[in-house]
């Protein structure tokens, strides 16, 4: 589904790998090793040399916004521009069910974002990234601020996306989570990138 | 215009007025503001610049060729463009630091003079320097203010709101959709001074140009008519200038792939 060809991400040796539909690839490495810049490069948020293909279509064949509607990056620290979470969703269809599956209350969609906890905001951001069904999800520590119960709920939602045939690239510092979700892992160490079984 | 009496000032009168700057100096000294040198330089600069422009204008007013007017007008635009750049905390890298403000000021100044002098006032010849240059100066001075305020807001807010702007971009927004909140803030900030000035004009303050005309002996009602015309020209110029500069600035802050490119800004100027 998503394939990179000698992607030149800042601080890393040229990166080439492939993720199939329905597969979760975990990205691991120490803090500051380049996990986030790799995800940002895949989402075309930073200019990088090298090629990325989505189902055979090269990144530059689509406009930036069109690419990012298909290859979706969810940052570790989500940004908000409206007053309530609902203003941040492109569509309302399936939204109530999705937020409930993530352990949130539907009423919270219309609460002030300032009143939500860090974990609640993180789950809202996950819902926001998923709701319009992007082909590839680039999740940067999506459960970093969640307790065990909320983490399990988020993982169930991520698994559901995988079952639908979407690909997930997941940055996680939790080895247990990597085992539960990912089939393979991409390890970054000293600028070198290695893909192996999870 | 009705000319009545006009009292000419002597250089001695100016020297007496200049003594008032001592109040600023004493305050700075007493409260250790450290502004003495800056005040001194600013006062000297203001005096020399104004005296010089007085002589230059006197020379140009007696020339018949419009090239003199055009030359001085262009020089004013270039200086205003430099000021617009100098007031930015984070300037655009390269030529655009100067080009964006200068280009906008040239466009607005030209349009303002053509409409204000060429169409509305309609002197013969249309390029009469006595009308073109002061009006261009007033349009440039105010538009410069609007442009620099709105560009400052744009670049600083884009930096401050980076996370939310990139969140929108990551969700598939175009560059102008992602920057819409910041663009609105910038336009509002750029237009606020002229909106406030219009509301206060005539009650809280008497504008400088109108006061000058009255002091020079022009009938107050006639002076007011000119002031109204100039204020509308300034308001339109400021709005247009802020709009062009902000849209241009937003375009420069992003690239053709609709990515936020804060790397196109220099490090903050202290």
Boltz contact constraints between the chains, C-beta under 6 A:
constraints:
  - contact:
      token1: [A, 43]
      token2: [B, 170]
      max_distance: 6.0
  - contact:
      token1: [A, 44]
      token2: [B, 257]
      max_distance: 6.0
  - contact:
      token1: [A, 45]
      token2: [B, 259]
      max_distance: 6.0
  - contact:
      token1: [A, 64]
      token2: [B, 257]
      max_distance: 6.0
  - contact:
      token1: [A, 64]
      token2: [B, 258]
      max_distance: 6.0
  - contact:
      token1: [A, 65]
      token2: [B, 172]
      max_distance: 6.0
  - contact:
      token1: [A, 65]
      token2: [B, 174]
      max_distance: 6.0
  - contact:
      token1: [A, 65]
      token2: [B, 258]
      max_distance: 6.0
  - contact:
      token1: [A, 68]
      token2: [B, 170]
      max_distance: 6.0
  - contact:
      token1: [A, 68]
      token2: [B, 172]
      max_distance: 6.0
  - contact:
      token1: [A, 69]
      token2: [B, 172]
      max_distance: 6.0
  - contact:
      token1: [A, 73]
      token2: [B, 170]
      max_distance: 6.0
  - contact:
      token1: [A, 79]
      token2: [B, 163]
      max_distance: 6.0
  - contact:
      token1: [A, 79]
      token2: [B, 164]
      max_distance: 6.0
  - contact:
      token1: [A, 79]
      token2: [B, 167]
      max_distance: 6.0
  - contact:
      token1: [A, 80]
      token2: [B, 164]
      max_distance: 6.0
  - contact:
      token1: [A, 81]
      token2: [B, 164]
      max_distance: 6.0
  - contact:
      token1: [A, 81]
      token2: [B, 181]
      max_distance: 6.0
